[in-house]
Amino acid sequence: MEQFDLEEASGKSPYQSIVDGAASRLRPILVTTGTSVIGLMPLMLSGDELWFGLTVVLAAGLLGGTLLTLGVVPVLYSLLFKVKRA
């Protein structure tokens, strides 16, 4: 959301600031989530029941949070602040 405000402060329309802000955060969020999920893979593949369950829940939470961050937050922001397409 801070990125949306920074984009708008640079003179862009509210709609364009949401689109550009979400696009600029896409790569860092995907890379961070991807490396975290890949880092959990050895524990998931270890065969231990405790670690398998824990890593599956952690990976699913990270992936779910990523979808919320990249998909739901921009939509809710545009709905709450009544941003219309230009």
Distance bins in CASP14 RR format, pairs under 12 A and 6 or more apart:
PFRMAT RR
TARGET T0000
AUTHOR 0000-0000-0000
RMODE 2
METHOD distances of the structure
MODEL  1
1 7 0 0 0 0 0 1 0 0 0 0 0
1 8 0 0 0 0 0 1 0 0 0 0 0
1 17 0 0 0 0 0 1 0 0 0 0 0
1 18 0 0 0 0 1 0 0 0 0 0 0
1 21 0 0 0 0 1 0 0 0 0 0 0
1 22 0 0 0 0 0 1 0 0 0 0 0
1 25 0 0 0 0 0 1 0 0 0 0 0
1 69 0 0 0 0 0 1 0 0 0 0 0
1 73 1 0 0 1 0 0 0 0 0 0 0
1 74 0 0 0 0 1 0 0 0 0 0 0
1 76 0 0 0 0 1 0 0 0 0 0 0
1 77 1 0 0 1 0 0 0 0 0 0 0
1 78 0 0 0 0 0 1 0 0 0 0 0
1 80 0 0 0 0 0 1 0 0 0 0 0
1 81 0 0 0 0 1 0 0 0 0 0 0
2 8 0 0 0 0 0 1 0 0 0 0 0
2 9 0 0 0 0 0 1 0 0 0 0 0
2 17 0 0 0 0 0 1 0 0 0 0 0
2 21 0 0 0 0 1 0 0 0 0 0 0
2 24 0 0 0 0 0 1 0 0 0 0 0
2 25 0 0 0 0 1 0 0 0 0 0 0
2 73 0 0 0 0 0 1 0 0 0 0 0
2 77 0 0 0 0 0 1 0 0 0 0 0
3 9 0 0 0 0 0 1 0 0 0 0 0
3 10 0 0 0 0 0 1 0 0 0 0 0
3 12 0 0 0 0 0 1 0 0 0 0 0
3 17 0 0 0 0 1 0 0 0 0 0 0
3 18 0 0 0 0 1 0 0 0 0 0 0
3 19 0 0 0 0 0 1 0 0 0 0 0
3 20 0 0 0 0 1 0 0 0 0 0 0
3 21 1 0 1 0 0 0 0 0 0 0 0
3 22 1 0 0 1 0 0 0 0 0 0 0
3 23 0 0 0 0 1 0 0 0 0 0 0
3 24 1 0 0 1 0 0 0 0 0 0 0
3 25 1 0 1 0 0 0 0 0 0 0 0
3 26 0 0 0 0 0 1 0 0 0 0 0
3 28 0 0 0 0 0 1 0 0 0 0 0
3 29 0 0 0 0 0 1 0 0 0 0 0
3 69 0 0 0 0 0 1 0 0 0 0 0
3 70 0 0 0 0 0 1 0 0 0 0 0
3 73 0 0 0 0 0 1 0 0 0 0 0
3 74 0 0 0 0 1 0 0 0 0 0 0
3 77 0 0 0 0 0 1 0 0 0 0 0
4 10 0 0 0 0 0 1 0 0 0 0 0
4 12 0 0 0 0 1 0 0 0 0 0 0
4 13 0 0 0 0 0 1 0 0 0 0 0
4 14 0 0 0 0 1 0 0 0 0 0 0
4 15 0 0 0 0 0 1 0 0 0 0 0
4 16 0 0 0 0 0 1 0 0 0 0 0
4 17 1 0 1 0 0 0 0 0 0 0 0
4 18 1 0 1 0 0 0 0 0 0 0 0
4 19 0 0 0 0 1 0 0 0 0 0 0
4 20 0 0 0 0 1 0 0 0 0 0 0
4 21 1 0 1 0 0 0 0 0 0 0 0
4 22 1 0 0 1 0 0 0 0 0 0 0
4 23 0 0 0 0 0 1 0 0 0 0 0
4 24 0 0 0 0 0 1 0 0 0 0 0
4 25 0 0 0 0 1 0 0 0 0 0 0
4 73 0 0 0 0 1 0 0 0 0 0 0
4 74 1 0 0 1 0 0 0 0 0 0 0
4 75 0 0 0 0 0 1 0 0 0 0 0
4 76 0 0 0 0 0 1 0 0 0 0 0
4 77 1 0 0 1 0 0 0 0 0 0 0
4 78 0 0 0 0 1 0 0 0 0 0 0
4 80 0 0 0 0 0 1 0 0 0 0 0
4 81 0 0 0 0 1 0 0 0 0 0 0
4 83 0 0 0 0 1 0 0 0 0 0 0
5 11 0 0 0 0 0 1 0 0 0 0 0
5 12 0 0 0 0 0 1 0 0 0 0 0
5 14 0 0 0 0 0 1 0 0 0 0 0
5 17 1 0 0 1 0 0 0 0 0 0 0
5 18 0 0 0 0 0 1 0 0 0 0 0
5 20 0 0 0 0 0 1 0 0 0 0 0
5 21 0 0 0 0 1 0 0 0 0 0 0
5 77 0 0 0 0 1 0 0 0 0 0 0
5 81 0 0 0 0 0 1 0 0 0 0 0
6 12 0 0 0 0 1 0 0 0 0 0 0
6 17 0 0 0 0 1 0 0 0 0 0 0
6 18 0 0 0 0 0 1 0 0 0 0 0
6 20 0 0 0 0 1 0 0 0 0 0 0
6 21 1 0 0 1 0 0 0 0 0 0 0
6 24 0 0 0 0 1 0 0 0 0 0 0
6 25 0 0 0 0 0 1 0 0 0 0 0
7 13 0 0 0 0 1 0 0 0 0 0 0
7 14 0 0 0 0 1 0 0 0 0 0 0
7 15 0 0 0 0 0 1 0 0 0 0 0
7 16 1 0 0 1 0 0 0 0 0 0 0
7 17 1 1 0 0 0 0 0 0 0 0 0
7 18 1 0 0 1 0 0 0 0 0 0 0
7 19 0 0 0 0 1 0 0 0 0 0 0
7 20 1 0 1 0 0 0 0 0 0 0 0
7 21 1 0 1 0 0 0 0 0 0 0 0
7 22 0 0 0 0 1 0 0 0 0 0 0
7 23 0 0 0 0 1 0 0 0 0 0 0
7 24 1 0 0 1 0 0 0 0 0 0 0
7 25 0 0 0 0 0 1 0 0 0 0 0
7 74 0 0 0 0 0 1 0 0 0 0 0
7 77 0 0 0 0 0 1 0 0 0 0 0
7 83 0 0 0 0 0 1 0 0 0 0 0
8 14 1 0 1 0 0 0 0 0 0 0 0
8 15 0 0 0 0 1 0 0 0 0 0 0
8 16 0 0 0 0 1 0 0 0 0 0 0
8 17 1 1 0 0 0 0 0 0 0 0 0
8 18 0 0 0 0 1 0 0 0 0 0 0
8 19 0 0 0 0 0 1 0 0 0 0 0
8 20 0 0 0 0 1 0 0 0 0 0 0
8 21 0 0 0 0 1 0 0 0 0 0 0
8 77 0 0 0 0 0 1 0 0 0 0 0
8 81 0 0 0 0 0 1 0 0 0 0 0
8 83 0 0 0 0 1 0 0 0 0 0 0
9 17 0 0 0 0 1 0 0 0 0 0 0
9 21 0 0 0 0 0 1 0 0 0 0 0
10 16 0 0 0 0 0 1 0 0 0 0 0
10 17 1 0 0 1 0 0 0 0 0 0 0
10 20 0 0 0 0 1 0 0 0 0 0 0
10 21 0 0 0 0 0 1 0 0 0 0 0
10 24 0 0 0 0 0 1 0 0 0 0 0
11 17 1 0 0 1 0 0 0 0 0 0 0
11 20 0 0 0 0 0 1 0 0 0 0 0
12 18 0 0 0 0 1 0 0 0 0 0 0
12 19 0 0 0 0 1 0 0 0 0 0 0
12 20 1 0 0 1 0 0 0 0 0 0 0
12 21 0 0 0 0 1 0 0 0 0 0 0
12 24 0 0 0 0 0 1 0 0 0 0 0
12 83 0 0 0 0 0 1 0 0 0 0 0
12 86 0 0 0 0 1 0 0 0 0 0 0
13 19 0 0 0 0 1 0 0 0 0 0 0
13 20 0 0 0 0 1 0 0 0 0 0 0
13 78 0 0 0 0 0 1 0 0 0 0 0
13 83 0 0 0 0 1 0 0 0 0 0 0
13 84 0 0 0 0 1 0 0 0 0 0 0
13 85 0 0 0 0 1 0 0 0 0 0 0
13 86 1 0 1 0 0 0 0 0 0 0 0
14 20 0 0 0 0 0 1 0 0 0 0 0
14 21 0 0 0 0 0 1 0 0 0 0 0
14 74 0 0 0 0 0 1 0 0 0 0 0
14 77 0 0 0 0 1 0 0 0 0 0 0
14 78 1 0 0 1 0 0 0 0 0 0 0
14 80 0 0 0 0 0 1 0 0 0 0 0
14 81 1 0 0 1 0 0 0 0 0 0 0
14 82 0 0 0 0 1 0 0 0 0 0 0
14 83 1 0 1 0 0 0 0 0 0 0 0
14 84 0 0 0 0 1 0 0 0 0 0 0
14 85 0 0 0 0 1 0 0 0 0 0 0
14 86 0 0 0 0 1 0 0 0 0 0 0
15 21 0 0 0 0 0 1 0 0 0 0 0
15 22 0 0 0 0 0 1 0 0 0 0 0
15 74 0 0 0 0 0 1 0 0 0 0 0
15 77 0 0 0 0 0 1 0 0 0 0 0
15 78 1 0 0 1 0 0 0 0 0 0 0
15 81 0 0 0 0 0 1 0 0 0 0 0
15 82 0 0 0 0 0 1 0 0 0 0 0
15 83 1 0 1 0 0 0 0 0 0 0 0
15 84 1 0 0 1 0 0 0 0 0 0 0
15 85 1 0 1 0 0 0 0 0 0 0 0
15 86 1 0 1 0 0 0 0 0 0 0 0
16 22 0 0 0 0 0 1 0 0 0 0 0
16 23 0 0 0 0 0 1 0 0 0 0 0
16 24 0 0 0 0 0 1 0 0 0 0 0
16 78 0 0 0 0 0 1 0 0 0 0 0
16 83 0 0 0 0 1 0 0 0 0 0 0
16 84 0 0 0 0 0 1 0 0 0 0 0
16 85 0 0 0 0 1 0 0 0 0 0 0
16 86 1 0 0 1 0 0 0 0 0 0 0
17 23 0 0 0 0 0 1 0 0 0 0 0
17 24 0 0 0 0 0 1 0 0 0 0 0
17 74 0 0 0 0 0 1 0 0 0 0 0
17 77 0 0 0 0 1 0 0 0 0 0 0
17 78 0 0 0 0 0 1 0 0 0 0 0
17 81 0 0 0 0 0 1 0 0 0 0 0
17 83 0 0 0 0 1 0 0 0 0 0 0
17 86 0 0 0 0 0 1 0 0 0 0 0
18 24 0 0 0 0 0 1 0 0 0 0 0
18 25 0 0 0 0 0 1 0 0 0 0 0
18 71 0 0 0 0 0 1 0 0 0 0 0
18 73 0 0 0 0 1 0 0 0 0 0 0
18 74 1 0 1 0 0 0 0 0 0 0 0
18 75 0 0 0 0 1 0 0 0 0 0 0
18 76 0 0 0 0 0 1 0 0 0 0 0
18 77 1 0 0 1 0 0 0 0 0 0 0
18 78 1 0 1 0 0 0 0 0 0 0 0
18 79 0 0 0 0 0 1 0 0 0 0 0
18 80 0 0 0 0 0 1 0 0 0 0 0
18 81 0 0 0 0 1 0 0 0 0 0 0
18 83 1 0 0 1 0 0 0 0 0 0 0
18 84 0 0 0 0 0 1 0 0 0 0 0
18 85 0 0 0 0 1 0 0 0 0 0 0
18 86 0 0 0 0 0 1 0 0 0 0 0
19 25 0 0 0 0 0 1 0 0 0 0 0
19 26 0 0 0 0 0 1 0 0 0 0 0
19 71 0 0 0 0 0 1 0 0 0 0 0
19 74 1 0 0 1 0 0 0 0 0 0 0
19 75 0 0 0 0 0 1 0 0 0 0 0
19 77 0 0 0 0 0 1 0 0 0 0 0
19 78 0 0 0 0 1 0 0 0 0 0 0
19 83 0 0 0 0 0 1 0 0 0 0 0
19 85 0 0 0 0 1 0 0 0 0 0 0
19 86 0 0 0 0 0 1 0 0 0 0 0
20 26 0 0 0 0 0 1 0 0 0 0 0
20 74 0 0 0 0 0 1 0 0 0 0 0
21 27 0 0 0 0 0 1 0 0 0 0 0
21 28 0 0 0 0 0 1 0 0 0 0 0
21 29 0 0 0 0 0 1 0 0 0 0 0
21 69 0 0 0 0 0 1 0 0 0 0 0
21 70 0 0 0 0 0 1 0 0 0 0 0
21 73 0 0 0 0 0 1 0 0 0 0 0
21 74 0 0 0 0 1 0 0 0 0 0 0
21 77 0 0 0 0 0 1 0 0 0 0 0
21 78 0 0 0 0 0 1 0 0 0 0 0
22 28 0 0 0 0 0 1 0 0 0 0 0
22 29 0 0 0 0 1 0 0 0 0 0 0
22 30 0 0 0 0 0 1 0 0 0 0 0
22 69 0 0 0 0 1 0 0 0 0 0 0
22 70 1 0 0 1 0 0 0 0 0 0 0
22 71 1 0 0 1 0 0 0 0 0 0 0
22 72 0 0 0 0 0 1 0 0 0 0 0
22 73 0 0 0 0 1 0 0 0 0 0 0
22 74 1 0 1 0 0 0 0 0 0 0 0
22 75 0 0 0 0 1 0 0 0 0 0 0
22 76 0 0 0 0 0 1 0 0 0 0 0
22 77 0 0 0 0 1 0 0 0 0 0 0
22 78 0 0 0 0 0 1 0 0 0 0 0
23 29 0 0 0 0 0 1 0 0 0 0 0
23 30 0 0 0 0 0 1 0 0 0 0 0
23 70 0 0 0 0 1 0 0 0 0 0 0
23 71 0 0 0 0 0 1 0 0 0 0 0
23 74 0 0 0 0 1 0 0 0 0 0 0
24 70 0 0 0 0 0 1 0 0 0 0 0
24 74 0 0 0 0 0 1 0 0 0 0 0
25 31 0 0 0 0 0 1 0 0 0 0 0
25 32 0 0 0 0 0 1 0 0 0 0 0
25 33 0 0 0 0 0 1 0 0 0 0 0
25 66 0 0 0 0 0 1 0 0 0 0 0
25 69 1 0 0 1 0 0 0 0 0 0 0
25 70 1 0 0 1 0 0 0 0 0 0 0
25 71 0 0 0 0 0 1 0 0 0 0 0
25 73 0 0 0 0 1 0 0 0 0 0 0
25 74 0 0 0 0 1 0 0 0 0 0 0
26 32 0 0 0 0 0 1 0 0 0 0 0
26 33 0 0 0 0 0 1 0 0 0 0 0
26 66 0 0 0 0 1 0 0 0 0 0 0
26 69 0 0 0 0 1 0 0 0 0 0 0
26 70 1 0 0 1 0 0 0 0 0 0 0
26 71 0 0 0 0 0 1 0 0 0 0 0
26 74 0 0 0 0 0 1 0 0 0 0 0
27 33 0 0 0 0 0 1 0 0 0 0 0
27 34 0 0 0 0 0 1 0 0 0 0 0
27 70 0 0 0 0 0 1 0 0 0 0 0
28 34 0 0 0 0 0 1 0 0 0 0 0
28 35 0 0 0 0 0 1 0 0 0 0 0
28 66 0 0 0 0 0 1 0 0 0 0 0
28 69 0 0 0 0 0 1 0 0 0 0 0
28 70 0 0 0 0 0 1 0 0 0 0 0
29 35 0 0 0 0 0 1 0 0 0 0 0
29 36 0 0 0 0 0 1 0 0 0 0 0
29 62 0 0 0 0 0 1 0 0 0 0 0
29 63 0 0 0 0 0 1 0 0 0 0 0
29 64 0 0 0 0 0 1 0 0 0 0 0
29 65 0 0 0 0 1 0 0 0 0 0 0
29 66 1 0 1 0 0 0 0 0 0 0 0
29 67 0 0 0 0 0 1 0 0 0 0 0
29 68 0 0 0 0 0 1 0 0 0 0 0
29 69 1 0 1 0 0 0 0 0 0 0 0
29 70 1 0 0 1 0 0 0 0 0 0 0
29 71 0 0 0 0 0 1 0 0 0 0 0
29 73 0 0 0 0 0 1 0 0 0 0 0
29 74 0 0 0 0 0 1 0 0 0 0 0
30 36 0 0 0 0 0 1 0 0 0 0 0
30 37 0 0 0 0 0 1 0 0 0 0 0
30 62 0 0 0 0 0 1 0 0 0 0 0
30 63 0 0 0 0 0 1 0 0 0 0 0
30 65 0 0 0 0 0 1 0 0 0 0 0
30 66 1 0 0 1 0 0 0 0 0 0 0
30 67 0 0 0 0 0 1 0 0 0 0 0
30 69 0 0 0 0 0 1 0 0 0 0 0
30 70 1 0 0 1 0 0 0 0 0 0 0
31 37 0 0 0 0 0 1 0 0 0 0 0
31 38 0 0 0 0 0 1 0 0 0 0 0
31 66 0 0 0 0 0 1 0 0 0 0 0
32 38 0 0 0 0 0 1 0 0 0 0 0
32 39 0 0 0 0 0 1 0 0 0 0 0
32 62 0 0 0 0 1 0 0 0 0 0 0
32 63 0 0 0 0 0 1 0 0 0 0 0
32 65 0 0 0 0 0 1 0 0 0 0 0
32 66 0 0 0 0 1 0 0 0 0 0 0
32 69 0 0 0 0 0 1 0 0 0 0 0
32 70 0 0 0 0 0 1 0 0 0 0 0
33 39 0 0 0 0 0 1 0 0 0 0 0
33 40 0 0 0 0 0 1 0 0 0 0 0
33 58 0 0 0 0 0 1 0 0 0 0 0
33 59 0 0 0 0 1 0 0 0 0 0 0
33 60 0 0 0 0 0 1 0 0 0 0 0
33 61 0 0 0 0 1 0 0 0 0 0 0
33 62 1 0 1 0 0 0 0 0 0 0 0
33 63 1 0 0 1 0 0 0 0 0 0 0
33 64 0 0 0 0 1 0 0 0 0 0 0
33 65 0 0 0 0 1 0 0 0 0 0 0
33 66 1 0 1 0 0 0 0 0 0 0 0
33 67 0 0 0 0 1 0 0 0 0 0 0
33 68 0 0 0 0 0 1 0 0 0 0 0
33 69 0 0 0 0 1 0 0 0 0 0 0
33 70 0 0 0 0 1 0 0 0 0 0 0
34 40 0 0 0 0 1 0 0 0 0 0 0
34 41 0 0 0 0 0 1 0 0 0 0 0
34 59 0 0 0 0 1 0 0 0 0 0 0
34 62 1 0 0 1 0 0 0 0 0 0 0
34 63 0 0 0 0 1 0 0 0 0 0 0
34 66 0 0 0 0 1 0 0 0 0 0 0
35 41 0 0 0 0 0 1 0 0 0 0 0
35 59 0 0 0 0 0 1 0 0 0 0 0
35 62 0 0 0 0 0 1 0 0 0 0 0
36 43 0 0 0 0 0 1 0 0 0 0 0
36 55 0 0 0 0 0 1 0 0 0 0 0
36 58 0 0 0 0 1 0 0 0 0 0 0
36 59 1 0 0 1 0 0 0 0 0 0 0
36 60 0 0 0 0 0 1 0 0 0 0 0
36 61 0 0 0 0 0 1 0 0 0 0 0
36 62 1 0 1 0 0 0 0 0 0 0 0
36 63 0 0 0 0 1 0 0 0 0 0 0
36 65 0 0 0 0 0 1 0 0 0 0 0
36 66 0 0 0 0 1 0 0 0 0 0 0
37 43 0 0 0 0 0 1 0 0 0 0 0
37 44 0 0 0 0 1 0 0 0 0 0 0
37 55 0 0 0 0 1 0 0 0 0 0 0
37 56 0 0 0 0 0 1 0 0 0 0 0
37 58 0 0 0 0 1 0 0 0 0 0 0
37 59 1 0 1 0 0 0 0 0 0 0 0
37 60 0 0 0 0 1 0 0 0 0 0 0
37 61 0 0 0 0 1 0 0 0 0 0 0
37 62 1 0 1 0 0 0 0 0 0 0 0
37 63 1 0 0 1 0 0 0 0 0 0 0
37 64 0 0 0 0 0 1 0 0 0 0 0
37 65 0 0 0 0 0 1 0 0 0 0 0
37 66 0 0 0 0 1 0 0 0 0 0 0
38 44 0 0 0 0 0 1 0 0 0 0 0
38 45 0 0 0 0 0 1 0 0 0 0 0
38 55 0 0 0 0 0 1 0 0 0 0 0
38 59 0 0 0 0 1 0 0 0 0 0 0
38 62 0 0 0 0 0 1 0 0 0 0 0
39 45 0 0 0 0 0 1 0 0 0 0 0
39 55 0 0 0 0 1 0 0 0 0 0 0
39 58 0 0 0 0 0 1 0 0 0 0 0
39 59 0 0 0 0 1 0 0 0 0 0 0
39 62 0 0 0 0 0 1 0 0 0 0 0
40 46 0 0 0 0 0 1 0 0 0 0 0
40 51 0 0 0 0 1 0 0 0 0 0 0
40 52 0 0 0 0 0 1 0 0 0 0 0
40 53 0 0 0 0 0 1 0 0 0 0 0
40 54 0 0 0 0 1 0 0 0 0 0 0
40 55 1 0 1 0 0 0 0 0 0 0 0
40 56 0 0 0 0 1 0 0 0 0 0 0
40 57 0 0 0 0 0 1 0 0 0 0 0
40 58 1 0 1 0 0 0 0 0 0 0 0
40 59 1 0 1 0 0 0 0 0 0 0 0
40 60 0 0 0 0 0 1 0 0 0 0 0
40 61 0 0 0 0 0 1 0 0 0 0 0
40 62 0 0 0 0 1 0 0 0 0 0 0
40 63 0 0 0 0 0 1 0 0 0 0 0
41 47 0 0 0 0 0 1 0 0 0 0 0
41 51 0 0 0 0 0 1 0 0 0 0 0
41 52 0 0 0 0 0 1 0 0 0 0 0
41 55 1 0 0 1 0 0 0 0 0 0 0
41 56 0 0 0 0 0 1 0 0 0 0 0
41 58 0 0 0 0 0 1 0 0 0 0 0
41 59 0 0 0 0 1 0 0 0 0 0 0
42 48 0 0 0 0 0 1 0 0 0 0 0
42 51 0 0 0 0 1 0 0 0 0 0 0
42 52 0 0 0 0 0 1 0 0 0 0 0
42 55 0 0 0 0 1 0 0 0 0 0 0
43 49 0 0 0 0 0 1 0 0 0 0 0
43 50 0 0 0 0 1 0 0 0 0 0 0
43 51 1 0 1 0 0 0 0 0 0 0 0
43 52 1 0 0 1 0 0 0 0 0 0 0
43 53 0 0 0 0 1 0 0 0 0 0 0
43 54 1 0 0 1 0 0 0 0 0 0 0
43 55 1 0 1 0 0 0 0 0 0 0 0
43 56 0 0 0 0 1 0 0 0 0 0 0
43 57 0 0 0 0 0 1 0 0 0 0 0
43 58 0 0 0 0 1 0 0 0 0 0 0
43 59 0 0 0 0 1 0 0 0 0 0 0
44 50 0 0 0 0 0 1 0 0 0 0 0
44 51 1 0 0 1 0 0 0 0 0 0 0
44 52 1 0 1 0 0 0 0 0 0 0 0
44 53 0 0 0 0 1 0 0 0 0 0 0
44 54 0 0 0 0 1 0 0 0 0 0 0
44 55 1 0 1 0 0 0 0 0 0 0 0
44 56 1 0 0 1 0 0 0 0 0 0 0
44 57 0 0 0 0 0 1 0 0 0 0 0
44 58 0 0 0 0 1 0 0 0 0 0 0
44 59 1 0 0 1 0 0 0 0 0 0 0
44 60 0 0 0 0 0 1 0 0 0 0 0
45 51 0 0 0 0 1 0 0 0 0 0 0
45 52 0 0 0 0 1 0 0 0 0 0 0
45 55 0 0 0 0 1 0 0 0 0 0 0
45 56 0 0 0 0 0 1 0 0 0 0 0
45 59 0 0 0 0 0 1 0 0 0 0 0
46 52 1 0 0 1 0 0 0 0 0 0 0
46 53 0 0 0 0 0 1 0 0 0 0 0
46 54 0 0 0 0 0 1 0 0 0 0 0
46 55 0 0 0 0 1 0 0 0 0 0 0
47 53 0 0 0 0 0 1 0 0 0 0 0
47 54 0 0 0 0 0 1 0 0 0 0 0
47 55 0 0 0 0 0 1 0 0 0 0 0
47 56 0 0 0 0 0 1 0 0 0 0 0
48 54 0 0 0 0 1 0 0 0 0 0 0
48 55 0 0 0 0 1 0 0 0 0 0 0
49 55 0 0 0 0 0 1 0 0 0 0 0
49 56 0 0 0 0 0 1 0 0 0 0 0
50 56 0 0 0 0 0 1 0 0 0 0 0
50 57 0 0 0 0 0 1 0 0 0 0 0
51 57 0 0 0 0 0 1 0 0 0 0 0
51 58 0 0 0 0 0 1 0 0 0 0 0
51 59 0 0 0 0 0 1 0 0 0 0 0
52 58 0 0 0 0 0 1 0 0 0 0 0
52 59 0 0 0 0 0 1 0 0 0 0 0
53 59 0 0 0 0 1 0 0 0 0 0 0
53 60 0 0 0 0 1 0 0 0 0 0 0
54 60 0 0 0 0 0 1 0 0 0 0 0
54 61 0 0 0 0 0 1 0 0 0 0 0
55 61 0 0 0 0 0 1 0 0 0 0 0
55 62 0 0 0 0 0 1 0 0 0 0 0
56 62 0 0 0 0 0 1 0 0 0 0 0
56 63 0 0 0 0 0 1 0 0 0 0 0
57 63 0 0 0 0 0 1 0 0 0 0 0
57 64 0 0 0 0 0 1 0 0 0 0 0
58 64 0 0 0 0 0 1 0 0 0 0 0
58 65 0 0 0 0 0 1 0 0 0 0 0
59 65 0 0 0 0 0 1 0 0 0 0 0
59 66 0 0 0 0 0 1 0 0 0 0 0
60 66 0 0 0 0 0 1 0 0 0 0 0
60 67 0 0 0 0 0 1 0 0 0 0 0
61 67 0 0 0 0 1 0 0 0 0 0 0
61 68 0 0 0 0 1 0 0 0 0 0 0
61 69 0 0 0 0 0 1 0 0 0 0 0
62 68 0 0 0 0 0 1 0 0 0 0 0
62 69 0 0 0 0 0 1 0 0 0 0 0
63 69 0 0 0 0 0 1 0 0 0 0 0
63 70 0 0 0 0 0 1 0 0 0 0 0
64 70 0 0 0 0 1 0 0 0 0 0 0
64 71 0 0 0 0 0 1 0 0 0 0 0
64 72 0 0 0 0 1 0 0 0 0 0 0
65 71 0 0 0 0 1 0 0 0 0 0 0
65 72 0 0 0 0 1 0 0 0 0 0 0
65 73 0 0 0 0 1 0 0 0 0 0 0
66 72 0 0 0 0 0 1 0 0 0 0 0
66 73 0 0 0 0 0 1 0 0 0 0 0
67 73 0 0 0 0 0 1 0 0 0 0 0
67 74 0 0 0 0 0 1 0 0 0 0 0
67 75 0 0 0 0 0 1 0 0 0 0 0
68 74 0 0 0 0 0 1 0 0 0 0 0
68 75 0 0 0 0 0 1 0 0 0 0 0
68 76 0 0 0 0 1 0 0 0 0 0 0
69 75 0 0 0 0 0 1 0 0 0 0 0
69 76 0 0 0 0 0 1 0 0 0 0 0
69 77 0 0 0 0 0 1 0 0 0 0 0
71 77 0 0 0 0 0 1 0 0 0 0 0
71 78 0 0 0 0 0 1 0 0 0 0 0
72 78 0 0 0 0 0 1 0 0 0 0 0
72 79 0 0 0 0 0 1 0 0 0 0 0
72 80 0 0 0 0 0 1 0 0 0 0 0
73 79 0 0 0 0 0 1 0 0 0 0 0
73 80 0 0 0 0 0 1 0 0 0 0 0
74 80 0 0 0 0 0 1 0 0 0 0 0
74 81 0 0 0 0 0 1 0 0 0 0 0
74 83 0 0 0 0 1 0 0 0 0 0 0
75 81 0 0 0 0 0 1 0 0 0 0 0
75 83 0 0 0 0 0 1 0 0 0 0 0
76 82 0 0 0 0 0 1 0 0 0 0 0
76 83 0 0 0 0 0 1 0 0 0 0 0
77 83 1 0 0 1 0 0 0 0 0 0 0
78 84 0 0 0 0 1 0 0 0 0 0 0
78 85 0 0 0 0 1 0 0 0 0 0 0
78 86 0 0 0 0 0 1 0 0 0 0 0
END
